Each structure stands twice: as structure tokens, then as C-alpha cells.
Amino acid sequence: ITSEVTFGETSTGAAVLQGSYVGADQSYSRLNAPGGSKITGGMDSREVTEANGRRLVKTYTDALQLGESFIDDAMQVFKLAIGHNFIQGRHTTHVAAVCLYIACRRRDDNRIMLIDLSDILRINVFKLGQIYSALVALLELRGNIEPINAESLIYRFAQKLEFGDATYRVAKEAVQVLRRMDRDWMMIGRRPAGVCGAALILAARMNNFRRTVREVVYVVKVTDMTIEKRLEEFKYTESSKLTVAEFRNHGDRLETECDPPAFYAQFLERKKRRKRVKTGTAADEQTSDSEQDHETSATPSETSRRGSTATNAQQAQADSQAMPPPPIPIDPALVAISGQRLSELQGPEALEPAATVGNRGLKRKRSGKNGDQGKPSPDHPEPQRDGQP
């Protein structure tokens, strides 16, 4: 911008415009030669940054096998980021990768995920996600960003799983499973990679290919739990009850639609909670029964130790309510025979009643056991010695 326009004359007599030219994307003007040509050999910082950005974007496109048109679209976003000073305080490699991802997301047939770029850069995908969200909010590109179509990712993942000649057939049936999942509200709020992984496992098993969850995880770049959760949700749909032939023929034409997974997840949670409560109650009852059985089968020593803890009042009440033991039955013939034997041996004591004699005989036997063990009995007299009667 000058206050007046002035012209000069060269050595050949040609008229030239005096002054300098400043482009819209330049921070300062370049010097002109006397003939009007620009002096080469110098680049400002903005041009250096753009050159580095283009070099980085081309490296990423070659690694992801993208066309040249992606480079031009990414550079447009990169120049806008430079114009808003978005690159200040951030790595150029990160900003260039985010610009390429924005250029991919603005197309309908996008097959690139942000985690693919994070693998190339070897950084955390969430760090790139923060830069991507900030740049989209700064440039107000939210309305121009297309959602990732899961069907466009299926063929790319199927090629990496090495199905051979059946790759197209497996991918086609995986897309059919995806459409069925979409009708059953399984794709709302889910990452496309996890749903694609579950659909590929089902399609592979429908075509007699064994692909484990671990193999699919390395391709779709999600966790094992995510794919297992998607398979668990598909188990509760009506489509899971069909055979392979029925699903191929009219799987897409089912009129019934399953409820969203969050709806029956609450029902399953309540069912598990009730089951845990019932299991806990049954365990308590079993514990009480085992304690009662243990008390019943306890040894006398254990019973005496437990009984010692009872109070005196409880013992007195138990003794008062107890019945006396019945008398021991004695055969009268035995009592009479014992009385006759005692009358023959003792003489005068035979006049006493038989019961009394019997009792005395019992006492004498007991005393013989204790202190009269050396005295001879009538049935077994002591053997006579020499010189004794």
C-alpha cells in the first residue's frame, strides 16, 4: 500500500512500476530487481512452514495409499490453520496429520480412521483427537464433516484378514450383518471399528473361515472386550436365531426390530442382581443348616463345652422338666435263687427278705472288688497247705 504510484525508467528506456508486492499469504514483501524480476534465493517462515507441511502430508498419503487430490485438500486446511496461528505451540507433524484427516472426513467414501495416523506418528490417538476437535471448532467445519460409514471400512478390513478369493463374498455378507445391526439399534453411539469387527467374525464363520477375536483386534484396532460386547448384544436380537441360509435369504427383510442394547442391559442387570440376592439367601440358609448338623453330630466333649456356656437358670429349668428314669427290671426267680445261696452260706441272715439279702450280696461283691480281693469265695475255696485244716 503506497500513498502515490510512481514509475521509473530502465536503462533501455522501459517504464517500470516502483514499489514492492506483498501477497495475501506473505508476511513481508520481497525485493524486486531493477528489471522488475523478483530476487530469488530467500523464503519467509510461512513458506517454509507450508513446504514442510506439504512434505509431511505427502508422506502420510503415501503410507495410507491415498491419491494426489488428498494432498491438495489437506494443504488448503493446513494454510487456514497457519492463517489462524493454530500451529503455534504445536508440532507441525501433528497438525499436518489432522489436516489430512479432515480432508478425508469431508468425503463420502472415507476409509481412514484417526488411529491409522496415530500409528504412523506413534503417538496417542487421544492427543490427535484433541488437536482435531480444536481445529474443527476453530475453522467451524463441523457441518462439513461427514460421519464415518462402517460399510466403507468393511472391504478394507476384509482384505487384511486374508480370505483369498472369498474376500468379496465375506465383505458382502458382513455388510448385510451391519445393516441388520443398524436396524436393531446397535450402531448408534458405537465406534464403527468395533461393529465392523463383530460383523466380520460372523461373516467369516458363515463362510467356514475361522478368525479369532485376537486376529480381528489387530486389524480393526479395538479391544477384545469391545468385540465380545458387540457379539453379546447381537445374541439377543431376532436375527441371531436364524440359520445361515435363512439369514442370507431374508435376513434384511425381517420386520421386527430389537430394542436398543441399553434397554435390555438394564433388564439383565436387574436379573443378575436378583440372582445374586437369591444366591446369597440360599447360601445363608445352607450355612445355618450346616451349623445345625454340626451341632447335632458334635462329640460329647464339644457338647459339654457348649453346654458350659448356658446359664444356671436354663439348667435348672431343664432339670425340673426332665422325667425320672424308670426302675431297672429284676427277674424274681434270680432274686430267689440268690437268696437261697446266701441263706446256705450265712445262716442267720437267711431270715431277712430276699430283696434285702440280694442288696447285701451286691454290696458284698462290690466290697470284694475293692478291699477283699485276697479272701476266698465259697465257690472257689482257698487250697489247703501242709499242717493246716
C-alpha positions, 0 to 999 in steps of 0.5 A: 500500500503506497500513498502515490504510484510512481514509475521509473525508467530502465536503462533501455528506456522501459517504464517500470512500476516502483514499489514492492508486492506483498501477497495475501499469504506473505508476511513481508514483501520481497525485493524486486530487481531493477528489471522488475524480476523478483530476487530469488534465493530467500523464503519467509517462515510461512513458506517454509512452514507450508513446504514442510507441511506439504512434505509431511502430508505427502508422506502420510498419503503415501503410507495410507495409499491415498491419491494426489487430490488428498494432498491438495485438500489437506494443504488448503486446511493446513494454510487456514490453520497457519492463517489462524496461528493454530500451529503455534505451540504445536508440532507441525507433524501433528497438525499436518496429520489432522489436516489430512484427516479432515480432508478425508472426513469431508468425503463420502467414501472415507476409509481412514480412521484417526488411529491409522495416523496415530500409528504412523506418528506413534503417538496417542490417538487421544492427543490427535483427537484433541488437536482435531476437535480444536481445529474443527471448532476453530475453522467451524467445519463441523457441518462439513464433516461427514460421519464415518460409514462402517460399510466403507471400512468393511472391504478394507478390513476384509482384505487384511484378514486374508480370505483369498478369493472369498474376500468379496463374498465375506465383505458382502455378507458382513455388510448385510450383518451391519445393516441388520445391526443398524436396524436393531439399534446397535450402531448408534453411539458405537465406534464403527471399528468395533461393529465392523469387527463383530460383523466380520467374525460372523461373516467369516464363520458363515463362510467356514473361515475361522478368525479369532477375536485376537486376529480381528483386534489387530486389524480393526484396532479395538479391544477384545472386550469391545468385540465380545460386547458387540457379539453379546448384544447381537445374541439377543436380537431376532436375527441371531436365531436364524440359520445361515441360509435363512439369514442370507435369504431374508435376513434384511427383510425381517420386520421386527426390530430389537430394542436398543442394547441399553434397554435390555442391559438394564433388564439383565442387570436387574436379573443378575442382581436378583440372582445374586440376592437369591444366591446369597439367601440360599447360601445363608440358609445352607450355612445355618443348616450346616451349623445345625448338623454340626451341632447335632453330630458334635462329640460329647466333649464339644457338647459339654463345652457348649453346654458350659456356656448356658446359664444356671437358670436354663439348667435348672429349668431343664432339670425340673422338666426332665422325667425320672428314669424308670426302675431297672427290671429284676427277674424274681426267680434270680432274686430267689435263687440268690437268696437261697445261696446266701441263706446256705452260706450265712445262716442267720441272715437267711431270715431277712427278705430276699430283696434285702439279702440280694442288696447285701450280696451286691454290696458284698461283691462290690466290697470284694472288688475293692478291699477283699480281693485276697479272701476266698469265695465259697465257690472257689475255696482257698487250697489247703497247705501242709499242717493246716485244716 
